[in-house]
Amino acid sequence: MKAYRSTWKHKFSRARNLEHRGGLTKKEMMRKYGRFPTKHEWWGEDANYQEWKEKWIVANPHREITLISSSMLVIS
């Protein structure tokens, strides 16, 4: 079993958080805006979260590796 921080889901979550803040770190964002974006605010380059999500998933496909037997791997 993998640690959460090494999973695709964690990578996606961190990328979403960064893009939600317009690509700024927390410290940079606080200097520029003085606050965090609200739930429905989107400071990223794309028009909205859904548009960003579709592009990000195409660029970072989710691969599941399944061990069928000790000599056979299936990557989907």
C-alpha positions in Angstrom: 0.0 0.0 0.0 1.3 3.4 -0.9 1.5 6.4 1.3 -1.1 9.1 0.4 1.5 11.7 -0.5 2.8 9.5 -3.3 -0.6 8.9 -5.0 -2.1 10.5 -8.0 -5.0 11.8 -5.9 -2.6 13.8 -3.7 -0.7 15.2 -6.7 -4.0 16.3 -8.2 -5.1 17.9 -4.9 -1.9 19.9 -4.5 -2.0 21.1 -8.2 -5.7 22.1 -7.7 -4.9 24.1 -4.6 -2.0 25.9 -6.3 -4.1 26.8 -9.3 -7.0 27.9 -7.2 -4.7 30.5 -5.7 -3.5 31.6 -9.2 -0.3 29.7 -9.1 0.9 31.6 -6.0 2.3 30.0 -2.8 0.3 30.8 0.4 2.9 33.5 1.4 2.9 35.1 -2.1 -0.9 35.1 -2.2 -1.2 36.7 1.2 1.2 39.5 0.1 -0.6 40.1 -3.1 -4.3 39.7 -2.1 -4.2 39.6 1.7 -6.6 36.7 1.8 -7.4 33.2 0.5 -9.8 32.8 -2.4 -13.3 31.9 -1.3 -14.8 28.5 -2.2 -16.2 29.6 -5.6 -13.5 32.0 -6.5 -11.0 30.9 -9.1 -7.7 32.8 -9.5 -6.2 30.4 -12.0 -5.4 31.1 -15.6 -8.2 28.9 -16.9 -11.8 30.2 -16.9 -12.9 27.9 -14.1 -12.1 24.7 -12.1 -13.8 22.3 -14.5 -11.8 23.7 -17.5 -8.5 23.4 -15.5 -9.4 19.9 -14.3 -10.0 18.5 -17.8 -6.6 19.9 -19.1 -4.7 18.7 -16.0 -6.1 15.1 -16.2 -5.1 14.9 -19.9 -1.6 16.1 -19.1 -1.4 13.8 -16.0 -3.3 10.6 -16.7 -4.3 8.4 -13.8 -2.7 5.0 -14.1 -3.6 2.1 -11.9 -1.1 -0.7 -11.6 -2.6 -4.0 -10.7 -0.5 -7.0 -9.8 -2.2 -10.1 -11.2 0.5 -12.5 -10.3 4.1 -12.3 -9.3 5.2 -12.2 -13.0 2.4 -10.2 -14.6 1.5 -6.5 -14.2 -1.5 -4.7 -15.8 -1.3 -0.9 -16.3 -4.6 0.8 -17.1 
